[in-house]
Amino acid sequence: MCIKEKIMKKVLAMLMTFVMVLSLTACGGSSDSTSDSSDSTSDTPSDSSETYTLKFGHDQPEDNYFNVAAEKFAELLHERSDGRITVEVYPAAQLGSEATMLESLSMGTLDFQISSSSNAAVYVPELAAMSCSYLFNDLDHLTRVAYDEEFQQYWRDLVAEGNNGFQLMSLFPATPRHLYTTFPVDNLAALKGRKIRVMSAPIESTVWGALGAKPTTVNFGEVYTALQTDLVEGAENSISSYYSAKHYEVAPYLNLTYHQYAILEMWVSDAVKDKLPADLYELIIPTAVDAAKAGLEYANDVENSLVEEMVANNGVTVVEPDISEFKEVILPIQDENAKELGCEWVLDFIREHA
């Protein structure tokens, strides 16, 4: 091989090496550019074509205000998410008792729920402070407290600290609970030794025990049979629930005790935050507050007419006992309960807004 050919081969080899280096450098630059582009789009809005289907459970019948609130929540959330979120509502304990659904909520197998404070107090003991009887004077007093943003945020923060697998969407004030029985309750003495169905929270047994009754825990879905078979002689609930569950058929005395203007809760599982993009999750709390207001408005509108209907058509007898003697027994229990739970602030807030 001549010298000239050797020189040409060396030059060619050098050129090929140079081209390879350029090629590798270009590839490296392309990789860095892609990485930078990916980082810059990490906070972009969620894919507007993606949809989500979530489940909402409660234990009341379809014509109850629980269901009105749940359906309103589903309607508003679908509308406000531009159709991206569909909420399927399961009423009438289709997904189990309140206790069972709270467990499902905690595990992430249920997305939303309405529950009583008494049942939820198993997870958030402080909620029992709002389950004590005769805290509120009337519906106006109740709504002033329940819809106060400071009061709502207090409970949201407290629930979040508990790490129970679910969060508070909104407090849900409800119409007053009354006592309905198989016998008339004209006065406090009439309750002595009587078996009254109560919810599972300890405060419920404390209250009804102090009033002289024998508190008995029964799942709501089993109350009708319990009254029918004399397992219990009475129960307590809102007029809407008394009517929709047809408990008047087996407990025809509606005793207007006004013992509790209940505050319920609307819950969301922690799992929902992982399922939804941030822009959709932000819709949940304001939507729940609006749905709770719709549920209360419905209950308040219909309950007077329900009483008239049950008296006229279903053999219900309305009894109006003197509730001052009931209140006298319960007021000291409010203070004891709040102190035991470390919720003096809650009781003071309620009383200050009377």
Backbone torsions as a table, in degrees:
resi	resn	phi	psi	omega
1	MET	NA	133.1	-179.2
2	CYS	-76.5	162.9	-178.5
3	ILE	-61.1	-37.8	-178.1
4	LYS	-62.2	-40.4	-179.8
5	GLU	-67.1	-39.3	178.4
6	LYS	-60.8	-42.7	179.7
7	ILE	-62.1	-43.2	-179.9
8	MET	-61.7	-39.5	-179.5
9	LYS	-66.6	-39.7	178.9
10	LYS	-64.3	-41.3	178.4
11	VAL	-62.5	-43.4	179.6
12	LEU	-62.5	-42.3	179.3
13	ALA	-62.8	-41.1	179.4
14	MET	-64.6	-40.3	178.7
15	LEU	-63.7	-40.9	-179.9
16	MET	-64.6	-41.1	178.1
17	THR	-62.7	-42.2	179.8
18	PHE	-61.5	-42.8	178.8
19	VAL	-62.7	-41.3	179.6
20	MET	-63.1	-42.0	178.7
21	VAL	-62.2	-45.0	178.2
22	LEU	-59.5	-41.5	-178.7
23	SER	-62.7	-46.1	-180.0
24	LEU	-64.2	-39.8	178.6
25	THR	-62.9	-42.1	179.2
26	ALA	-62.8	-40.9	179.4
27	CYS	-64.1	-41.6	179.0
28	GLY	-62.8	-40.5	177.6
29	GLY	-62.8	-39.5	179.7
30	SER	-64.1	-41.0	-179.9
31	SER	-63.0	-43.6	179.5
32	ASP	-63.3	-39.5	-179.3
33	SER	-64.0	-42.2	179.3
34	THR	-63.6	-41.6	179.8
35	SER	-62.0	-44.9	179.8
36	ASP	-62.0	-40.5	-179.3
37	SER	-63.6	-40.5	-179.9
38	SER	-64.0	-44.1	-179.9
39	ASP	-61.6	-37.3	-175.0
40	SER	-72.3	-18.4	-178.4
41	THR	-103.7	8.8	-176.3
42	SER	-67.6	-24.1	-179.1
43	ASP	-104.3	17.4	179.9
44	THR	-72.2	157.1	-179.7
45	PRO	-58.2	156.6	-179.1
46	SER	-66.8	160.6	179.6
47	ASP	-65.1	114.1	-174.5
48	SER	-69.9	-8.0	179.5
49	SER	-91.8	-12.0	-176.9
50	GLU	-81.7	135.9	-178.6
51	THR	-119.7	161.8	-174.6
52	TYR	-139.3	139.0	176.8
53	THR	-120.4	123.5	-174.5
54	LEU	-125.3	158.8	-175.2
55	LYS	-112.6	138.8	-179.8
56	PHE	-126.3	122.6	-178.7
57	GLY	-121.1	151.2	170.7
58	HIS	-157.5	172.4	-171.8
59	ASP	-108.4	10.7	-177.3
60	GLN	-101.5	157.2	-179.6
61	PRO	-63.8	168.8	-174.6
62	GLU	-65.7	-27.6	-179.0
63	ASP	-93.0	12.3	179.7
64	ASN	-90.2	156.9	-178.5
65	TYR	-65.6	-23.1	171.9
66	PHE	-55.8	-47.6	-176.4
67	ASN	-70.7	-34.7	176.1
68	VAL	-59.3	-44.7	179.3
69	ALA	-66.0	-42.9	-179.2
70	ALA	-64.0	-44.4	179.4
71	GLU	-66.5	-36.8	177.4
72	LYS	-65.4	-40.0	176.3
73	PHE	-59.6	-46.7	179.9
74	ALA	-61.4	-44.1	-178.9
75	GLU	-63.5	-48.7	-177.1
76	LEU	-67.6	-39.1	-178.8
77	LEU	-68.0	-36.6	176.2
78	HIS	-64.0	-42.8	-178.7
79	GLU	-67.9	-46.2	-175.1
80	ARG	-73.9	-21.2	177.0
81	SER	-93.8	10.2	-177.8
82	ASP	56.9	38.4	175.3
83	GLY	83.2	4.3	-176.5
84	ARG	-80.1	-23.1	179.8
85	ILE	-114.2	124.5	173.1
86	THR	-113.5	125.8	178.7
87	VAL	-109.1	120.4	176.4
88	GLU	-93.2	123.1	-176.6
89	VAL	-97.7	131.1	179.4
90	TYR	-118.6	95.9	-178.7
91	PRO	-85.8	-177.6	168.8
92	ALA	56.5	38.7	176.2
93	ALA	57.6	29.7	176.8
94	GLN	-60.9	-28.9	-178.7
95	LEU	-103.8	14.7	177.9
96	GLY	112.2	178.2	177.7
97	SER	-68.6	170.4	177.3
98	GLU	-57.0	-42.1	-179.5
99	ALA	-62.4	-42.0	179.2
100	THR	-65.4	-42.8	-179.5
101	MET	-67.6	-35.3	176.1
102	LEU	-62.6	-37.5	176.4
103	GLU	-65.9	-42.6	177.6
104	SER	-62.3	-40.1	178.2
105	LEU	-60.6	-45.1	179.9
106	SER	-63.4	-35.5	-179.4
107	MET	-81.8	-13.9	179.4
108	GLY	89.6	9.3	178.4
109	THR	-91.7	-6.9	171.8
110	LEU	-129.2	142.0	-172.9
111	ASP	-94.3	-43.0	-176.8
112	PHE	-135.8	153.9	178.0
113	GLN	-158.4	152.0	165.7
114	ILE	-108.3	134.9	176.2
115	SER	-142.4	163.7	172.2
116	SER	-77.0	155.4	175.7
117	SER	-62.4	-35.0	-177.0
118	SER	-61.8	-45.7	179.6
119	ASN	-72.2	-37.3	-179.3
120	ALA	-71.6	-18.5	-179.5
121	ALA	-65.1	-15.7	173.7
122	VAL	-60.9	-34.5	179.5
123	TYR	-95.2	-36.9	-178.5
124	VAL	-123.4	85.0	-172.1
125	PRO	-54.7	-30.6	-177.9
126	GLU	-62.8	-22.3	179.6
127	LEU	-62.5	-21.2	177.8
128	ALA	-62.6	-17.3	176.6
129	ALA	-64.9	-26.3	179.8
130	MET	-96.7	1.2	179.3
131	SER	-96.6	-8.1	179.8
132	CYS	-69.6	146.0	-175.6
133	SER	-75.2	156.7	173.9
134	TYR	58.8	35.8	174.9
135	LEU	-78.3	-33.0	-173.4
136	PHE	-115.2	142.1	-178.1
137	ASN	-79.0	-36.3	-176.7
138	ASP	-164.1	-176.8	-176.4
139	LEU	-66.8	-35.8	178.6
140	ASP	-63.6	-43.6	177.7
141	HIS	-60.1	-44.7	-179.8
142	LEU	-58.6	-50.2	-174.9
143	THR	-71.5	-32.0	175.2
144	ARG	-58.0	-39.5	-178.9
145	VAL	-78.7	-52.0	-170.6
146	ALA	-64.5	-33.7	-178.0
147	TYR	-94.8	2.0	176.4
148	ASP	-68.0	127.8	-173.8
149	GLU	-65.4	-35.9	177.6
150	GLU	-62.9	-41.7	-179.7
151	PHE	-66.8	-44.1	178.3
152	GLN	-61.8	-45.0	-176.7
153	GLN	-67.1	-32.9	175.7
154	TYR	-55.8	-45.7	-177.9
155	TRP	-73.8	-36.6	177.2
156	ARG	-60.9	-44.0	-179.8
157	ASP	-65.5	-41.8	-178.8
158	LEU	-64.3	-42.7	178.1
159	VAL	-63.3	-43.2	-178.5
160	ALA	-60.7	-36.7	-179.8
161	GLU	-65.6	-24.1	-175.6
162	GLY	-76.1	-18.3	-179.9
163	ASN	49.8	51.6	-178.5
164	ASN	-94.7	0.7	179.1
165	GLY	94.0	2.4	175.8
166	PHE	-149.1	162.0	-177.6
167	GLN	-125.9	157.8	177.2
168	LEU	-82.3	122.3	172.5
169	MET	-82.3	-53.4	-178.0
170	SER	-158.1	145.8	164.8
171	LEU	-69.2	150.7	-174.3
172	PHE	-132.7	88.0	179.4
173	PRO	-65.6	144.7	-175.5
174	ALA	-130.1	167.0	177.6
175	THR	-68.7	163.4	-173.2
176	PRO	-64.9	150.4	175.1
177	ARG	-95.1	142.4	178.9
178	HIS	-127.1	168.6	178.7
179	LEU	-98.2	127.8	173.5
180	TYR	-121.9	141.1	-166.2
181	THR	-144.8	172.3	174.8
182	THR	-90.5	1.6	-179.0
183	PHE	-144.5	156.2	-179.0
184	PRO	-76.1	141.1	175.2
185	VAL	-111.6	88.0	-178.5
186	ASP	-80.3	-25.0	-178.3
187	ASN	-155.9	176.2	-176.5
188	LEU	-62.6	-36.3	-177.6
189	ALA	-60.9	-27.5	-177.8
190	ALA	-65.1	-18.0	-178.5
191	LEU	-84.5	-14.2	-171.4
192	LYS	-57.6	121.3	176.6
193	GLY	77.0	2.8	-178.3
194	ARG	-83.6	141.1	-178.8
195	LYS	-83.8	111.6	-176.9
196	ILE	-116.7	126.7	177.5
197	ARG	-69.5	128.9	177.1
198	VAL	-128.2	163.3	174.2
199	MET	-73.4	171.6	-166.3
200	SER	-79.4	-11.5	-177.5
201	ALA	-69.1	142.1	-179.2
202	PRO	-55.5	-35.1	-178.2
203	ILE	-61.3	-31.7	179.9
204	GLU	-65.7	-43.9	177.9
205	SER	-66.0	-37.1	178.6
206	THR	-61.8	-47.4	-178.1
207	VAL	-62.5	-52.1	-174.8
208	TRP	-74.1	-27.3	172.5
209	GLY	-66.2	-41.2	178.0
210	ALA	-64.6	-29.9	178.8
211	LEU	-80.8	-1.5	174.1
212	GLY	100.9	-4.0	-177.8
213	ALA	-84.3	173.1	171.9
214	LYS	-106.3	97.5	-176.8
215	PRO	-65.6	135.4	-179.0
216	THR	-133.3	126.9	-178.8
217	THR	-89.2	125.4	178.3
218	VAL	-140.8	136.1	174.1
219	ASN	-58.5	144.5	-175.6
220	PHE	-56.5	-40.4	-178.1
221	GLY	-65.0	-12.2	-178.4
222	GLU	-109.0	3.5	-175.2
223	VAL	-66.0	-40.1	-179.1
224	TYR	-56.0	-51.2	-179.1
225	THR	-64.9	-37.6	179.4
226	ALA	-62.7	-39.4	176.3
227	LEU	-69.8	-40.5	-178.0
228	GLN	-64.2	-35.2	-175.8
229	THR	-99.7	7.1	178.6
230	ASP	67.4	18.7	171.3
231	LEU	-62.9	-37.4	170.2
232	VAL	-130.2	159.6	-179.3
233	GLU	-110.1	0.3	179.1
234	GLY	-172.2	168.2	176.9
235	ALA	-151.5	173.5	179.7
236	GLU	-136.5	140.8	-179.5
237	ASN	-173.9	-178.8	175.3
238	SER	-73.1	161.4	176.8
239	ILE	-62.5	-37.3	178.8
240	SER	-60.5	-43.7	-179.6
241	SER	-70.4	-39.4	176.3
242	TYR	-56.7	-42.3	-178.8
243	TYR	-75.3	-51.4	-173.0
244	SER	-66.2	-30.9	178.0
245	ALA	-85.5	-2.3	180.0
246	LYS	58.4	32.2	177.9
247	HIS	-68.4	-17.9	177.2
248	TYR	-63.0	-22.4	179.8
249	GLU	-67.5	-27.6	-176.9
250	VAL	-119.1	-4.2	176.5
251	ALA	-142.3	81.9	-168.4
252	PRO	-80.1	-1.3	179.2
253	TYR	-100.6	114.8	177.1
254	LEU	-99.7	106.4	-176.4
255	ASN	-98.6	114.4	-172.9
256	LEU	-79.5	80.9	-176.8
257	THR	-88.4	-20.0	-178.6
258	TYR	46.6	37.6	-171.0
259	HIS	-76.1	-19.5	179.8
260	GLN	-151.4	119.6	165.9
261	TYR	-89.3	95.5	-168.4
262	ALA	-70.4	146.3	166.4
263	ILE	-113.1	115.0	177.2
264	LEU	-91.4	-179.9	177.2
265	GLU	-133.1	144.5	171.4
266	MET	-109.1	122.9	-171.1
267	TRP	-112.4	154.9	171.8
268	VAL	-131.7	133.3	178.0
269	SER	-68.0	146.2	174.7
270	ASP	-59.5	-26.8	-178.8
271	ALA	-62.8	-25.3	-178.3
272	VAL	-66.0	-33.9	179.5
273	LYS	-64.3	-29.8	177.1
274	ASP	-79.9	-25.5	-178.3
275	LYS	-81.2	-33.9	-173.4
276	LEU	-103.6	145.8	170.3
277	PRO	-68.2	158.6	-172.5
278	ALA	-57.6	-39.4	-176.4
279	ASP	-66.1	-29.1	177.1
280	LEU	-83.6	-37.2	-179.8
281	TYR	-62.5	-32.5	179.9
282	GLU	-64.0	-17.1	179.5
283	LEU	-77.4	-17.3	-166.4
284	ILE	-67.4	-50.9	-174.8
285	ILE	-63.9	-52.0	179.0
286	PRO	-61.1	-32.4	178.7
287	THR	-68.7	-39.7	178.6
288	ALA	-65.2	-40.0	178.2
289	VAL	-60.8	-45.2	178.8
290	ASP	-64.4	-38.6	179.4
291	ALA	-67.0	-38.7	177.8
292	ALA	-62.4	-41.7	178.6
293	LYS	-62.9	-38.4	178.8
294	ALA	-66.3	-38.6	179.2
295	GLY	-65.2	-43.1	178.9
296	LEU	-66.1	-42.1	179.7
297	GLU	-59.7	-43.3	178.4
298	TYR	-62.0	-48.5	-177.5
299	ALA	-60.9	-43.2	-178.6
300	ASN	-65.6	-36.8	-179.1
301	ASP	-68.2	-37.5	-170.0
302	VAL	-94.1	-20.1	-168.5
303	GLU	-66.5	-38.5	178.5
304	ASN	-61.5	-42.3	179.6
305	SER	-68.3	-31.3	178.3
306	LEU	-65.5	-40.7	178.6
307	VAL	-62.1	-45.9	179.2
308	GLU	-59.6	-42.2	-179.5
309	GLU	-65.5	-43.5	-178.6
310	MET	-68.0	-35.6	176.6
311	VAL	-67.0	-43.7	-176.5
312	ALA	-73.6	-37.7	-169.5
313	ASN	-115.1	-16.1	-171.3
314	ASN	-123.2	10.3	175.5
315	GLY	71.3	22.7	179.6
316	VAL	-80.3	137.3	175.6
317	THR	-109.4	124.5	179.0
318	VAL	-90.7	127.9	179.6
319	VAL	-117.4	133.9	-179.1
320	GLU	-118.2	86.6	180.0
321	PRO	-73.8	162.0	174.2
322	ASP	-76.6	108.3	-173.1
323	ILE	-84.7	-3.7	-179.9
324	SER	-61.9	-36.1	179.0
325	GLU	-72.1	-28.8	174.2
326	PHE	-65.4	-47.9	-178.5
327	LYS	-60.8	-40.2	-178.0
328	GLU	-59.1	-36.8	179.3
329	VAL	-71.8	-37.1	-170.2
330	ILE	-86.1	-29.5	-175.4
331	LEU	-53.0	-45.4	177.4
332	PRO	-63.2	-30.7	179.6
333	ILE	-67.0	-33.8	176.7
334	GLN	-57.7	-47.2	-178.8
335	ASP	-66.3	-44.3	-179.9
336	GLU	-62.3	-42.4	-178.1
337	ASN	-65.7	-45.4	-179.5
338	ALA	-63.4	-40.9	-179.9
339	LYS	-65.8	-43.3	-179.9
340	GLU	-62.1	-35.6	-177.7
341	LEU	-89.0	-5.5	-175.7
342	GLY	71.0	30.8	-175.1
343	CYS	-118.2	37.1	177.7
344	GLU	-59.2	-36.5	179.6
345	TRP	-59.6	-39.8	-179.6
346	VAL	-62.2	-48.9	-179.7
347	LEU	-63.4	-42.0	178.5
348	ASP	-63.1	-41.3	179.5
349	PHE	-62.2	-44.7	179.3
350	ILE	-61.2	-45.8	-177.5
351	ARG	-69.0	-36.5	179.7
352	GLU	-66.6	-26.3	-178.5
353	HIS	-98.1	15.6	-179.4
354	ALA	-66.7	NA	NA
